[in-house]
Amino acid sequence: MTKLGMYLAQKSVNKSEVARKTGISRARINELTLSERSHLRAEELYLIALAIDVLPADLLEYLCGDLTLATHLSMAAEDAAPFKKERKKKLSDKK
């Protein structure tokens, strides 16, 4: 079962009702809740959240809250202009 499947089960959500409200097929809802290989699209997450009356950001946080940035990305985020020096060098090399 996927994290989405566990979330819907905890909330006792009827998947057929979600399918009806969202226009997402029952087969796709089953795939999203049962198969770890399925990939939930942003549009689907948004519609499912609306159908079960939760904020889309809350559902996203539940599903993806354990993700973290790679080390090199977090270091780049700390620098106000991480690629500015590199770009200046390339521009000066062209002259």
C-alpha positions in Angstrom: 0.0 0.0 0.0 1.2 3.5 -0.8 1.4 6.5 1.6 -1.7 7.8 -0.2 -3.4 4.5 0.4 -2.6 4.6 4.1 -3.8 8.2 4.3 -7.1 7.4 2.7 -7.5 4.3 4.9 -6.8 6.2 8.1 -9.5 8.8 7.1 -11.9 6.0 6.1 -12.3 7.5 2.6 -14.4 5.7 0.1 -12.2 5.5 -3.0 -15.2 5.1 -5.4 -16.6 8.4 -4.0 -13.2 10.1 -4.6 -13.1 8.7 -8.2 -16.6 10.1 -8.8 -15.9 13.5 -7.4 -12.5 13.9 -9.1 -13.1 12.3 -12.4 -10.1 10.1 -11.9 -10.9 6.6 -12.8 -11.4 4.0 -10.1 -8.6 1.9 -11.6 -6.2 4.9 -11.4 -7.2 5.5 -7.7 -6.5 1.9 -7.0 -3.2 2.1 -8.7 -2.2 5.3 -6.7 -3.2 3.7 -3.4 -1.8 0.2 -4.0 1.2 0.4 -6.3 4.5 2.0 -5.1 5.4 2.2 -8.8 2.6 4.6 -9.6 3.4 8.3 -9.8 0.9 10.7 -8.3 0.6 13.8 -10.5 0.1 17.3 -9.0 -3.3 17.6 -10.6 -4.4 14.3 -9.1 -3.1 15.2 -5.6 -5.0 18.6 -5.8 -8.2 17.0 -6.9 -8.0 14.2 -4.3 -7.4 16.7 -1.6 -10.4 18.7 -2.6 -12.6 15.6 -2.8 -11.7 14.5 0.8 -11.9 18.1 2.1 -8.3 18.6 3.1 -5.9 21.3 2.1 -3.8 20.2 -0.8 -0.7 21.5 1.0 -1.5 19.3 4.0 -1.8 16.2 1.8 1.4 17.1 0.0 3.2 17.5 3.4 1.9 14.1 4.5 3.1 12.4 1.3 6.4 14.2 0.8 7.3 15.7 4.1 10.2 13.2 4.6 12.1 14.4 1.5 15.2 16.5 1.9 17.5 18.4 -0.5 20.7 16.9 -1.7 23.8 18.4 0.1 25.0 20.3 -2.9 21.6 21.9 -3.4 21.3 23.0 0.2 24.7 24.6 0.1 23.8 26.5 -3.1 20.7 27.7 -1.4 22.8 29.2 1.4 24.7 31.3 -1.2 22.8 34.4 -2.3 24.0 34.0 -5.9 25.6 30.5 -6.2 26.1 30.5 -9.9 26.9 34.2 -10.5 30.7 33.8 -10.2 30.6 30.9 -12.6 28.5 32.8 -15.2 30.8 35.9 -14.9 33.8 33.6 -15.6 32.1 32.1 -18.7 31.2 35.6 -20.0 34.8 36.9 -19.5 36.1 33.8 -21.3 34.1 34.6 -24.4 35.7 38.1 -24.8 
